[in-house]
């Protein structure tokens, strides 16, 4: 896509982040994060939640927390992703605190 001049969309970025979270592919996820920042789409709630979820699934809870804390408009999906990220990392007190 990039080589032929087709810019990535929100869907492209979110799909890539989802894949990185499932593998896990932390380095590639961080590269996508950098591309999102450079594209000016970081304020998109869907992409913020996809970033948060990818970091949480990769076990990078501090990075997930940073994205979560920077979100100005959290919804049930972003809250759930943060709770699940803490739980996956075994941080049950933090998961409960965010849930409450």
N, CA and C atoms as a LAMMPS dump frame, in Angstrom:
ITEM: TIMESTEP
0
ITEM: NUMBER OF ATOMS
300
ITEM: BOX BOUNDS ff ff ff
-5.0000000000000000e+02 5.0000000000000000e+02
-5.0000000000000000e+02 5.0000000000000000e+02
-5.0000000000000000e+02 5.0000000000000000e+02
ITEM: ATOMS id mol type element x y z
1 1 1 N 0.813 -1.191 0
2 1 2 C 0 0 0
3 1 3 C 0.862 1.263 0
4 2 1 N 1.739 1.299 0.963
5 2 2 C 2.565 2.49 1.141
6 2 3 C 3.424 2.751 -0.095
7 3 1 N 3.978 1.709 -0.656
8 3 2 C 4.872 1.858 -1.805
9 3 3 C 4.175 2.414 -3.034
10 4 1 N 2.869 2.148 -3.174
11 4 2 C 2.154 2.66 -4.349
12 4 3 C 1.36 3.924 -4.038
13 5 1 N 1.586 4.485 -2.855
14 5 2 C 0.99 5.775 -2.524
15 5 3 C -0.409 5.738 -1.952
16 6 1 N -0.874 4.576 -1.51
17 6 2 C -2.196 4.488 -0.882
18 6 3 C -2.02 4.68 0.621
19 7 1 N -2.588 5.759 1.164
20 7 2 C -2.413 5.997 2.604
21 7 3 C -3.254 5.022 3.426
22 8 1 N -2.716 4.574 4.565
23 8 2 C -3.479 3.679 5.43
24 8 3 C -4.663 4.418 6.058
25 9 1 N -5.732 3.685 6.275
26 9 2 C -6.926 4.252 6.893
27 9 3 C -7.005 3.829 8.354
28 10 1 N -8.01 4.329 9.027
29 10 2 C -8.258 3.92 10.409
30 10 3 C -8.452 2.412 10.48
31 11 1 N -9.181 1.859 9.508
32 11 2 C -9.409 0.415 9.478
33 11 3 C -8.1 -0.345 9.28
34 12 1 N -7.238 0.14 8.414
35 12 2 C -5.948 -0.502 8.17
36 12 3 C -5.123 -0.544 9.454
37 13 1 N -5.034 0.612 10.122
38 13 2 C -4.26 0.676 11.363
39 13 3 C -4.851 -0.232 12.441
40 14 1 N -6.168 -0.181 12.628
41 14 2 C -6.778 -0.978 13.693
42 14 3 C -6.636 -2.473 13.411
43 15 1 N -6.728 -2.875 12.15
44 15 2 C -6.533 -4.283 11.797
45 15 3 C -5.101 -4.726 12.08
46 16 1 N -4.15 -3.881 11.744
47 16 2 C -2.745 -4.195 12.023
48 16 3 C -2.472 -4.317 13.507
49 17 1 N -3.046 -3.416 14.294
50 17 2 C -2.854 -3.468 15.744
51 17 3 C -3.488 -4.72 16.344
52 18 1 N -4.653 -5.078 15.841
53 18 2 C -5.319 -6.292 16.318
54 18 3 C -4.451 -7.524 16.056
55 19 1 N -3.867 -7.593 14.883
56 19 2 C -2.99 -8.706 14.533
57 19 3 C -1.766 -8.732 15.439
58 20 1 N -1.185 -7.572 15.683
59 20 2 C -0.005 -7.497 16.555
60 20 3 C -0.338 -7.97 17.968
61 21 1 N -1.517 -7.64 18.445
62 21 2 C -1.924 -8.069 19.776
63 21 3 C -2.122 -9.574 19.87
64 22 1 N -2.623 -10.182 18.809
65 22 2 C -2.863 -11.63 18.823
66 22 3 C -1.57 -12.441 18.73
67 23 1 N -0.546 -11.921 18.062
68 23 2 C 0.643 -12.738 17.796
69 23 3 C 1.497 -13.048 19.03
70 24 1 N 1.922 -12.323 19.902
71 24 2 C 2.082 -10.878 19.951
72 24 3 C 3.311 -10.416 19.166
73 25 1 N 3.185 -9.229 18.598
74 25 2 C 4.26 -8.624 17.813
75 25 3 C 4.45 -7.194 18.295
76 26 1 N 5.143 -7.074 19.405
77 26 2 C 5.293 -5.785 20.083
78 26 3 C 6.004 -4.748 19.224
79 27 1 N 7.112 -5.122 18.624
80 27 2 C 7.895 -4.167 17.835
81 27 3 C 7.081 -3.631 16.665
82 28 1 N 6.387 -4.506 15.985
83 28 2 C 5.567 -4.082 14.853
84 28 3 C 4.407 -3.195 15.318
85 29 1 N 3.839 -3.522 16.472
86 29 2 C 2.772 -2.697 17.038
87 29 3 C 3.252 -1.295 17.361
88 30 1 N 4.458 -1.201 17.882
89 30 2 C 5.027 0.12 18.171
90 30 3 C 5.296 0.899 16.889
91 31 1 N 5.684 0.194 15.826
92 31 2 C 5.887 0.856 14.537
93 31 3 C 4.562 1.401 13.999
94 32 1 N 3.5 0.628 14.156
95 32 2 C 2.183 1.112 13.731
96 32 3 C 1.781 2.32 14.569
97 33 1 N 2.066 2.269 15.865
98 33 2 C 1.777 3.412 16.743
99 33 3 C 2.474 4.668 16.224
100 34 1 N 3.728 4.534 15.865
101 34 2 C 4.475 5.678 15.323
102 34 3 C 3.834 6.209 14.037
103 35 1 N 3.391 5.306 13.171
104 35 2 C 2.738 5.724 11.916
105 35 3 C 1.419 6.445 12.198
106 36 1 N 0.692 5.992 13.206
107 36 2 C -0.566 6.656 13.583
108 36 3 C -0.288 8.075 14.037
109 37 1 N 0.743 8.235 14.868
110 37 2 C 1.121 9.57 15.335
111 37 3 C 1.482 10.457 14.146
112 38 1 N 2.316 9.945 13.238
113 38 2 C 2.749 10.727 12.075
114 38 3 C 1.596 11.068 11.135
115 39 1 N 0.581 10.212 11.105
116 39 2 C -0.556 10.46 10.214
117 39 3 C -1.563 11.442 10.8
118 40 1 N -1.394 11.787 12.081
119 40 2 C -2.319 12.718 12.725
120 40 3 C -3.626 12.094 13.181
121 41 1 N -3.674 10.765 13.254
122 41 2 C -4.91 10.079 13.634
123 41 3 C -4.945 9.61 15.085
124 42 1 N -3.986 10.046 15.881
125 42 2 C -3.898 9.553 17.255
126 42 3 C -5.108 9.929 18.103
127 43 1 N -5.824 10.974 17.757
128 43 2 C -6.986 11.374 18.553
129 43 3 C -8.233 10.543 18.245
130 44 1 N -8.138 9.623 17.279
131 44 2 C -9.265 8.773 16.923
132 44 3 C -9.499 7.739 18.023
133 45 1 N -10.732 7.712 18.57
134 45 2 C -11.035 6.832 19.701
135 45 3 C -10.883 5.358 19.336
136 46 1 N -11.236 4.974 18.136
137 46 2 C -11.093 3.581 17.705
138 46 3 C -9.617 3.184 17.709
139 47 1 N -8.768 4.052 17.187
140 47 2 C -7.338 3.747 17.162
141 47 3 C -6.728 3.779 18.559
142 48 1 N -7.172 4.691 19.39
143 48 2 C -6.673 4.716 20.764
144 48 3 C -7.015 3.411 21.481
145 49 1 N -8.233 2.949 21.302
146 49 2 C -8.642 1.699 21.943
147 49 3 C -7.889 0.514 21.356
148 50 1 N -7.656 0.52 20.05
149 50 2 C -6.882 -0.557 19.421
150 50 3 C -5.445 -0.566 19.939
151 51 1 N -4.862 0.609 20.12
152 51 2 C -3.51 0.701 20.693
153 51 3 C -3.486 0.156 22.118
154 52 1 N -4.424 0.603 22.912
155 52 2 C -4.53 0.154 24.299
156 52 3 C -4.659 -1.367 24.348
157 53 1 N -5.532 -1.92 23.54
158 53 2 C -5.761 -3.356 23.519
159 53 3 C -4.512 -4.11 23.062
160 54 1 N -3.837 -3.614 22.031
161 54 2 C -2.629 -4.261 21.539
162 54 3 C -1.551 -4.29 22.621
163 55 1 N -1.323 -3.139 23.271
164 55 2 C -0.307 -3.103 24.325
165 55 3 C -0.672 -4.038 25.47
166 56 1 N -1.942 -4.056 25.861
167 56 2 C -2.373 -4.925 26.95
168 56 3 C -2.18 -6.396 26.588
169 57 1 N -2.55 -6.787 25.376
170 57 2 C -2.404 -8.18 24.952
171 57 3 C -0.953 -8.596 24.821
172 58 1 N -0.075 -7.634 24.544
173 58 2 C 1.363 -7.917 24.448
174 58 3 C 2.048 -7.89 25.816
175 59 1 N 1.284 -7.605 26.864
176 59 2 C 1.841 -7.576 28.212
177 59 3 C 2.53 -6.274 28.577
178 60 1 N 2.35 -5.243 27.775
179 60 2 C 2.964 -3.935 28.044
180 60 3 C 1.943 -3.049 28.749
181 61 1 N 1.686 -3.38 30.008
182 61 2 C 0.626 -2.716 30.762
183 61 3 C 0.924 -1.234 30.961
184 62 1 N 2.181 -0.875 31.156
185 62 2 C 2.517 0.543 31.333
186 62 3 C 2.181 1.346 30.075
187 63 1 N 2.473 0.791 28.911
188 63 2 C 2.134 1.47 27.661
189 63 3 C 0.623 1.553 27.48
190 64 1 N -0.072 0.478 27.847
191 64 2 C -1.536 0.48 27.765
192 64 3 C -2.111 1.547 28.69
193 65 1 N -1.572 1.652 29.895
194 65 2 C -2.032 2.668 30.855
195 65 3 C -1.792 4.075 30.311
196 66 1 N -0.66 4.274 29.684
197 66 2 C -0.351 5.589 29.128
198 66 3 C -1.389 5.986 28.077
199 67 1 N -1.691 5.061 27.165
200 67 2 C -2.692 5.342 26.134
201 67 3 C -4.045 5.602 26.786
202 68 1 N -4.414 4.772 27.749
203 68 2 C -5.692 4.924 28.45
204 68 3 C -5.779 6.281 29.147
205 69 1 N -4.712 6.661 29.838
206 69 2 C -4.7 7.936 30.566
207 69 3 C -4.781 9.131 29.63
208 70 1 N -4.264 8.99 28.413
209 70 2 C -4.284 10.082 27.442
210 70 3 C -5.615 10.203 26.698
211 71 1 N -6.47 9.205 26.826
212 71 2 C -7.759 9.23 26.126
213 71 3 C -8.679 10.256 26.778
214 72 1 N -9.243 11.132 25.969
215 72 2 C -10.161 12.14 26.507
216 72 3 C -11.599 11.636 26.532
217 73 1 N -11.9 10.622 25.744
218 73 2 C -13.266 10.123 25.639
219 73 3 C -13.257 8.606 25.715
220 74 1 N -13.284 8.074 26.927
221 74 2 C -13.27 6.619 27.106
222 74 3 C -14.694 6.083 27.022
223 75 1 N -14.818 4.884 26.453
224 75 2 C -16.121 4.238 26.406
225 75 3 C -15.996 2.849 27.036
226 76 1 N -17.082 2.086 27.005
227 76 2 C -17.075 0.772 27.643
228 76 3 C -16.029 -0.156 27.018
229 77 1 N -15.747 0.007 25.744
230 77 2 C -14.749 -0.839 25.082
231 77 3 C -13.349 -0.537 25.616
232 78 1 N -13.014 0.741 25.752
233 78 2 C -11.68 1.092 26.26
234 78 3 C -11.524 0.709 27.731
235 79 1 N -12.57 0.914 28.538
236 79 2 C -12.507 0.515 29.951
237 79 3 C -12.327 -1.001 30.055
238 80 1 N -13.065 -1.745 29.258
239 80 2 C -12.974 -3.207 29.292
240 80 3 C -11.594 -3.679 28.855
241 81 1 N -11.031 -3.065 27.844
242 81 2 C -9.692 -3.432 27.386
243 81 3 C -8.656 -3.195 28.485
244 82 1 N -8.822 -2.116 29.241
245 82 2 C -7.877 -1.825 30.321
246 82 3 C -8.029 -2.828 31.459
247 83 1 N -9.261 -3.138 31.826
248 83 2 C -9.498 -4.142 32.877
249 83 3 C -8.905 -5.481 32.445
250 84 1 N -9.165 -5.898 31.199
251 84 2 C -8.644 -7.17 30.695
252 84 3 C -7.116 -7.176 30.659
253 85 1 N -6.518 -6.041 30.314
254 85 2 C -5.058 -5.954 30.286
255 85 3 C -4.443 -6.146 31.656
256 86 1 N -5.016 -5.495 32.661
257 86 2 C -4.53 -5.694 34.033
258 86 3 C -4.719 -7.14 34.47
259 87 1 N -5.888 -7.707 34.174
260 87 2 C -6.168 -9.081 34.587
261 87 3 C -5.204 -10.058 33.923
262 88 1 N -4.941 -9.866 32.633
263 88 2 C -4.021 -10.758 31.917
264 88 3 C -2.625 -10.702 32.527
265 89 1 N -2.233 -9.518 32.999
266 89 2 C -0.91 -9.352 33.602
267 89 3 C -0.874 -9.825 35.059
268 90 1 N -2.029 -10.294 35.566
269 90 2 C -2.086 -10.753 36.952
270 90 3 C -2.216 -9.627 37.963
271 91 1 N -2.535 -8.45 37.502
272 91 2 C -2.657 -7.28 38.376
273 91 3 C -4.132 -7.091 38.745
274 92 1 N -4.627 -8.014 39.553
275 92 2 C -6.057 -8.05 39.851
276 92 3 C -6.533 -6.841 40.652
277 93 1 N -5.703 -6.323 41.537
278 93 2 C -6.105 -5.128 42.292
279 93 3 C -6.292 -3.939 41.354
280 94 1 N -5.389 -3.806 40.386
281 94 2 C -5.518 -2.727 39.409
282 94 3 C -6.732 -2.942 38.511
283 95 1 N -6.964 -4.188 38.126
284 95 2 C -8.142 -4.493 37.303
285 95 3 C -9.412 -4.128 38.062
286 96 1 N -9.466 -4.467 39.321
287 96 2 C -10.642 -4.159 40.15
288 96 3 C -10.81 -2.661 40.331
289 97 1 N -9.684 -1.965 40.534
290 97 2 C -9.739 -0.502 40.713
291 97 3 C -10.305 0.166 39.463
292 98 1 N -9.847 -0.241 38.299
293 98 2 C -10.357 0.344 37.054
294 98 3 C -11.81 -0.04 36.84
295 99 1 N -12.153 -1.277 37.172
296 99 2 C -13.532 -1.722 37.037
297 99 3 C -14.468 -0.91 37.92
298 100 1 N -14.048 -0.703 39.161
299 100 2 C -14.88 0.071 40.103
300 100 3 C -14.965 1.526 39.667
